[in-house]
């Protein structure tokens, strides 16, 4: 049980590699790798969640000693890339650049604000409320997703489909942890600070994160790089 968090993160990386190698085009691989690398930096926010949300044993006991851990970087790397390509693995789509004329649509004047809305919402909730960060996170992700939807309504199908597919995959992935390490959830998660609601032994908060993360993160590459999706 001591290395569950590390093993769980490695399993996610194996899944990442399998999906990466199965992608058809160089652009898709480039997108997956780029988003994963940037998303891995979110692992540095782990001190906000330890011990407020959970206290996982980690390599060299880093999480308990410092709040930071190697596993969070690996986990963030894995989920970032998977969330952004999961849609195109199921539906046959390809990317195309948005024209200069389309960029001048009135909605796009909020392009930068929409991209920054998630960290802004999260920071405001963190500074001005007593919410556990695990609740601030999905609120900020959904809020940012709604801003993205307004700015880029052409991406809404990918966002909603990815949210549902990602939560299903995350659910199945989380079950491997429960099966491999019975009692791990009860030992590591801080149930006094969260709802305590379990769905098939999975904390509700984990599923909230999965849905909201898939909802926003699936669109982040196209939104930043000014791509739209077309049928392949």
PAPA-44028 format. One record per residue: z, x, y of N, C-alpha, C in turn. Coordinates in steps of 0.001 Angstrom, whole numbers, plus 524288, in hexadecimal, padded with zeros to 5 digits. Atoms other than C-alpha are relative to their C-alpha. Layout:
<sites>
ZXYZXYZXY;...
</sites>
This chain:
<sites>
80000803397FB45800008000080000800008035F804F2;7FFA27FC7D7FB8B8023D80BA8808F17FAA3801248025E;805397FEA37FE1E7F3A580E67809E17FC4C7FB4F80017;80345804AC8001C7EECB80063809C77FC737FFA4804C5;802F7800647FB257EA4B800A2817F77FB82803F57FFFF;8040A7FBF78004E7E2D880D4C8159B7FBCE7FE837FC0C;803B58018C804137DC8F8088C808F87FCBE7FB5E801D7;802A4804B17FE097D92E7FB7E80F4A7FBD68017F80403;803C87FE2C7FC1A7D2838029C81A817FB6D802CF7FD67;8042D7FD3E802C77CADF80B2B8110C7FC567FC2C7FD42;80342803FD8027A7C6217FF30809A57FC407FDB0803FC;80350802187FBDD7C1037F9E08167F7FB9B803C980159;804047FC187FEEF7B9C980693818E17FBDB800247FBBC;803C780042804507B380805A680B727FC507FB5E800D1;80333804997FEDF7AECE7F7FC80EDF7FC408013280479;803317FE8C7FB717A9DA7FD4681BE17FB518034E7FE4A;804327FC7D801CB7A1F8807F78151F7FBE97FCF67FCDF;803A3803198032879C047FE4D80B757FC747FCB68037A;8030F803417FC64797BB7F524816637FC5A8036780342;803267FC777FCBB792EC8007781EC17FB23801D77FD10;804647FE088031C78A59805E6813E07FC257FBAB7FE8A;8035E8045A80180784FA7F85B810ED7FCC47FDE98048C;802E4801E67FB76780177F60181ECD7FA6B802087FFE4;805847FEAC80090771597F60781FBE7FE03803BD8043A;8024C7FCFD7FBBC76E837FBCC82D14803A7804158024F;7FCF57FBF07FD68772D8807F783465803217FDC880490;7FD4C802507FB84776767FFA884032805047FD4A7FE53;7FB5C802AA801EF77FF27F7928381D80443803E87FE91;7FC347FBF88015E78672803CA832D98024480287804E8;7FE367FDB97FB15787168098C84074803F97FC6D8029E;7FC7B803D37FDA978D647FD148456D8053D7FFF17FD38;7FB2E80045803087975D7FC9483A7780365804D0800F3;7FD0E7FB307FF3B79B5180ACA83C1F802258005980588;7FE4A7FFA57FA8C79BF280A3684AFF804947FC5C80110;7FBCB803C07FF117A4497FDEE84B32804F38019A7FD15;7FB6F7FE3E802F87AD3B8034984099802DD8046A802D5;7FD907FB967FD507AF9480FD88481C803037FE3B804D2;7FD48801F87FB5D7B2F7808A3854958049C7FC8F7FE91;7FBC880384801977BB237FE7884D7E804A0803057FDD8;7FBB77FCEA802307C30980917846C88041A801538041D;7FC4E7FED07FBC97C93380BE68540B8041E7FBBB8009E;7FC2F804347FFBC7CFD77FEAA85333804AB801177FC7A;7FB9B7FE7A803517D825804BE84889804588028F80310;7FC0C7FD797FCBA7DF2F80BCA85386803B47FC1480285;7FC7D804057FDE87E52C7FECA8579A8045B7FE9D7FC29;7FC36801608040B7ED6D7FE9284B3A805AA80001801DA;7FA90800417FE297FA29801BD852978018D7FABD80258;7FECC805327FDF97F9187F4348589B801B47FC437FBAB;7FF11803908045C7FA407EE2384B118044E801DF7FC50;7FBCE7FDD4803498046B7F711844B2804D3800E380361;7FEE6803868046780EB67F1F4842907FFAE7FA3880171;8000E8056D7FE3880C107E57F84A6E7FD5E7FC527FC20;802D680344803B68029E7E08284026800F9801A87FA66;7FF297FE0780544804347E93583453801C1805B280043;7FE3A7FA91800508097A7F66B82FE97FE138025F7FAE4;802357FE0F804F18004A7FC08825968015D805BA7FEF4;7FF8D7FA7E8016A803CD8088D81E697FA9F8027F8006B;8050E7FD847FF257F91081234821EB8004B805C87FEB0;800297FA6A801117F4B78201E81F988038D802ED803CB;7FC567FCD37FCFA7FF258299682441803ED7FCB480320;7FC79803A17FD4D8070C81DA28289F7FEDF7FFA3805D0;801667FFFE7FA777FF9281DFD8356E801077FACC802A9;7FF51805247FD9D8001480F4C837C8805A67FF0C80186;7FA80800F97FEF280ECE80E9E836DC80242803E3803EC;7FDF77FBF67FC79810F181B5B83E647FDB57FF9C8057C;802AC7FFD17FAF3806F0819E8849447FD667FAE580199;8030D804B67FEEF8007480C8A8482D7FA46800C87FEC6;8056F7FEC5801557F3668135E846117FF93801397FA31;800E87FE4D805627ED6D81575838AA7FA2E800BA7FF0A;805707FED48015F7E0F081A81832837FD507FB227FDD4;802408049B8028C7DEED80DF282AE27FDBA7FC21803EF;801E9803B67FC1A7DD47805C0837297FAB08019880222;805157FE137FE407D21380E5983BAC7FBCB7FEDC7FBED;803B28010D804397CB8080D0A82E5F7FED07FA2A7FF9D;800A7805A78006A7CDBE7FE6182DFE7FC997FDEC80473;802FF801CC7FB817C8807FC3683BBC7FA4E801AD7FF8B;805547FE1B800E57BC9680485838847FD1F7FC5E7FC39;802798033A803FE7B9D17FC4982C7D7FEC27FA84801CA;800DF805787FE827BB887EEAA832127FC187FF8E80475;803AA800397FBA17B3DB7F1E583E647FA5B7FFEB7FE3E;805617FFC1801DF7A7777F598837557FE797FB5F7FCAC;8012C8046F803687A85E7EAC382D4C7FF1C7FB0880329;80075804CE7FCE67AA4A7E0208377E7FAD37FFB0802D8;804B08001C7FCC479E5E7E43483F377FAF67FF6B7FCD6;804D3800568031A794977E48A833D38001A7FBCC7FBD4;7FF74803BA80450799AC7DA0982AB67FC047FB908005C;803A38045C7FF3E790C37CFA6830997FA8F8016C7FE04;805477FE8E801907842D7D73282E7E7FF99801537FA37;800127FF33805A57882A7DA2A8207C7FEF97FAE07FD20;8009C8051C80274787C37CB9781DB17FB077FD49801E2;80489802957FDBE77D437C6A2826EE7FBEA804138018C;8043E7FC517FECC770067CD1B828D77FECE7FFB7805D6;800E97FFC27FA5E770007D0C48372C7FEC78059E80190;800F27FAD37FDCE76B817DC2583F6C801207FFD4805D7;7FEB47FFA47FA7F76EB37E0EB84D027FB1E800B680351;804287FF2D7FC35765F07E07B858F08028D8009880559;7FDD17FF1E7FADC7688E7E54E866A97FF427FB368037E;800728042E7FC2576B567DB1E8710E7FCAA801FB80485;803857FE677FBCA760D87DB9587B8D802F18006280531;7FDB57FF717FAC5763C77DF6B8898B800797FAB2802A9;7FFDA805397FDAF760857D18E88DAB804A07FCE47FDF0;7FB99802CD8025876A787CBE788422805388020880201;7FB1E7FDB27FE1C774DC7D54D88922801A47FDCE80552;7FEC7802137FAD4773EA7CEDA89676801A37FA457FFE4;7FDFD8055680064778517C1AC891458056E7FFDD80286;7FAF0800507FD4F784187BD0289959804B5801207FC84;7FB957FF0F8038378CF47BDAE88D5280149805D77FFA6;7FF3B7FA718010378B087CC4D88C4F802AA802E880476;7FD0B7FD697FBDA791887CF228994E805BD800B07FE6A;7FAB17FF718020A79E227CDA5891708002A803A77FB41;8007C7FC9380494799947D7A68875C804AD803AF7FF76;7FBC17FC30800427A3B47E20A88AA8805497FD537FF55;7FB10802D9800767AEBC7D83C88C61800C17FDF97FA7A;7FFA1801F9805567ABB37D23E87F258017D8045D7FC39;7FED17FB9A8036C7AC207DFAD878B9805A5801D58009C;7FAB17FE1F7FEF07B9227E2FE87F26804317FBCF7FF4B;7FC488045E800107BF5C7D59B87D7080426800827FBC6;7FC267FF92804377C5EF7D875870608046D803BF8015D;7FB9E7FC9E7FE877CDA47E47D874C78030A7FE03804B6;7FD40802217FB727D0CC7DDBF881AA803D17FBBE7FE55;7FC988043C801E07D62F7D1A187ADC80491802367FCEC;7FBD57FDA58032E7DDCC7D9F8871308040E802A58037C;7FC687FD407FC7F7E3AB7E24F87C108035C7FC2A80310;7FD09803E47FD0A7E7AC7D655883F18042C7FD6A7FC96;7FC388025F803957EE347D016878238045E803D17FEB0;7FC287FBFE801547F4FF7DCD5874E9803D8800DE8047C;7FCBE7FED37FB707FA217DEC2882B8803367FB5D801EB;7FD8F804807FD727FD9F7D0EF886A88020F7FBCC7FC49;7FDC8803BA803B6801AD7C9F187A2580354802EB7FBFF;7FCCE7FDC78043380B1B7CC2186EFF7FD797FF437FAAC;802B6800D2804F1800D47C947864B47FFF7804F77FCBB;800C47FBA68038C800CD7D1EC858CF7FA47801B880078;8056C7FE2B7FF707F4947DA8E85A207FC457FDEB7FBDC;8037580200804127EF737D4FF84D657FDC37FAAF80186;80221804F07FE097EDA07C7EE8547A7FC95800EC804D4;803397FEAF7FB757E87C7CE0B860F87FA99801CD7FE51;804FE7FDDC801D97DDDB7D496858F27FBF37FBC87FEEB;8040C80401800E97D6D37C86E853A07FED57FCB9804D2;8010B802E47FB2A7D8957C166860947FC18802FF8035C;803857FCC37FCE27D2007CCBB867907FA928004D7FD8B;8050C7FFAE802AE7C7507CDC285D407FCE47FAF08008C;802B5805027FF687C4217BF4185DAF7FE757FF25805B1;801458007D7FA737C4DD7BF4A86C827FB3B803408016B;804877FCAF7FF0A7BB777CAB786D0A7FB207FDED7FD60;8046C80255802BA7B2E37C3FC8631B7FDAC7FB72802FA;801E5804727FCF57B1FF7B7DA86B897FD1B801CE804E7;802D07FDC37FB947AE487C005877527FAAF8020A7FE44;804EC7FE08802267A3E77C68C86EE67FC427FB837FEE5;8032A8049C8013479F1C7B94886A5C7FD757FDDE804F0;8023C801F37FB1379D557B5058787A7FBAF8039D801F2;803BA7FC267FE027965A7C18C87C2C7FB47800927FC6D;8041C7FF3A803E278E757C28E86F8B800097FB8A7FC01;7FFEC80466803A578D0D7B4F3869817FC5E800C47FB54;803887FEFA8045E782167BA41860EC802CC802917FB68;7FD1C7FD588042A78C7B7C19A8591F804097FC847FD56;7FBC380351801FF795257B5E28562D7FF917FF047FA27;8009D800ED8059D78F5F7B377848AD8021C804A17FCE6;7FE067FB58802AC7921D7C1788449D805EC800508006B;7FA647FFA27FF2679FCC7C0DF84A6A803087FC507FC71;7FD34803CE8033E7A3FC7B47B843567FF46801257FA35;800F57FED68058579D897B7FA8367580311804CF7FE55;7FD317FB338013C7A3737C59C836D4805DE7FF117FFAF;7FA668012B8001B7B0F67C029839CB801987FDB07FAC4;7FEAD80285804F27B0DF7B79882DA87FF14803997FB58;8010C7FC6E804567AA9D7C1AA824C48040E8045E7FFE6;7FC4F7FBAF7FFC37B3AA7CC67829778056C7FE5E7FE21;7FAD3801B2801BD7BFF17C4598273E800147FF427FA14;8003E80092805B07BB6E7C148819618003F8054C7FD4C;7FFE87FAC7802407B8DA7CF948167C8055480291800BA;7FAD97FDC17FEDE7C5A27D39F81CDA8041E7FD9E7FC6E;7FC70802C2803887CCC47C95D814CA7FFBF8026E7FA89;800A97FDB4805307C7187CED480832802088059C7FFE6;7FE407FA8F7FFA37C9D67DCBC80C98805F08005180016;7FA4E7FFFE7FF967D7F57D99980FFA802867FEAF7FABF;7FDE58015F805247D9F67D3998029780082804C97FC7F;7FF8C7FB408032F7D7717E1057FCA78051E802D08011D;7FAFD7FD9C7FE977E3437E60B803FB804827FD337FD57;7FBCA8031B8024C7EBCB7DAF37FF1880049800C47FA15;8002B7FF50805AC7E7497DC917F10F801D5805747FE75;7FEAB7FA9A8014F7E8B37EB537F122805AB8015980149;7FAB17FEB27FE417F5BE7EB8D7F83D8032D7FB05800DF;7FCDB804C97FF727FDD17DF467F57D804E48011780348;7FB627FF797FCBC808637DD577FFA87FF3A80357804D2;801027FC8B7FB8F801ED7E66780979800417FD0A80531;8001B803177FB2A7FFC97DBC58139F8058F7FEB9801CF;7FAA08016E7FE9E80DF57D7418133580323804B9801D3;7FD1E7FB407FEA6812A17E5518146C7FE618023880544;8022B7FD317FB86809E87E9FB81F6A7FF627FCAE804E7;800D88035A7FB6C807007DE5E8285B805307FE2B80246;7FB3E801987FD38811377DA9983283800077FA11800AD;80045805B37FFF7812AF7CC3982F33803AB7FD7E803FF;7FC7C802247FC0881DC17CA67838F47FD4F7FF8280547;802A87FFEF7FAF38143F7CCFE8440D7FAED7FCE68000E;804EA802E680055808A57C50983F33800FA7FABB7FD62;7FF6680559801FD806107B79B839878026A7FFC17FA92;7FE1B8002280563809527BB1D82B7C7FCAB7FCAE7FC6C;8037E803508031E7FE457B24E826EC7FC718036C7FCAC;803567FD1D803987F7417B78881AF67FBE67FC5F7FDAD;80440802DF802877EA217B2DD815C87FE30803537FB74;8010D7FCE2804AF7E8697B78B807D4802948055980081;7FCD97FB3C7FF457F2ED7C1A880B147FE0F8037B8046E;802147FCF67FB9F7EB187C65E816E28024B7FDDB80513;7FDE9801E77FAFF7F1C47C5A38243E7FBCF7FD4C80340;803A7802F77FCC27EB4B7BB9082CF27FDB78036C8044F;801B17FCB07FBA77EA817C5AE837C07FB7E803987FE7F;8044B7FCB6801C87E1967CE4F82F907FAD87FCFC7FFFF;804B980333800207D7F57C33182DDC7FE3F7FE8680587;80152800EF7FA807D8AC7C00083C687FD1A804B08023D;802947FB3F7FE277D5287CE1383F417FA7B800627FDC5;805197FF6E802857C9F67CE0C835717FBF67FC6080270;803AC803C67FDC77C3B17C1BC83AEB7FE758018C8058D;801147FECE7FA857C4F87C5A6849357FD0F805238008F;802B27FAFD7FFCE7C0907D3968469C7FA487FF5F7FE7C;80561800F8801957B4717CF1E83F537FCFA7FD078041E;802728033C7FBF87B19F7C55384A267FE038035580480;8019D7FCD17FB897B14D7CF50855257FCF2804DC7FE60;8021A7FAC9801127AE417DC4684EBC7FA877FFE77FDCB;8054580059802367A2057D783847E27FBCD8003D80436;803DF800427FBC979B657D635855268002F804B78039C;7FEEA7FBFC7FC0E7A0757E26985BDF7FB63803C6800C2;8044A7FC3C7FF87794E87EB6F858F37FB637FD9F802F1;8045D8029C7FD6678A547E1C685CE6801427FEF5805C0;7FE758013A7FAA1791FF7DE2B8690C7FFCC804E58036C;7FFE67FB2A7FCF4794107EC1D86DB17FA8880243800BA;8051D7FD657FFFE786657F0EC86A3B7FB7E7FC76801B2;80405803A67FE4177F0A7E4DB86F207FBE37FEFB7FBC7;80371801908043C779687E104861FB8007F7FA257FF01;7FFC38054680211776087D39785CF47FE34800227FA64;801648003580578773F87CF5B84EEF7FB677FC607FF18;804838031E8016B7674F7CA39849227FF9E7FFCB7FA1C;800CF80064805A8763A47C5A183B9F7FC79804747FE34;803057FB8E8020175E967D0DF833677FAE07FE297FD8E;
</sites>
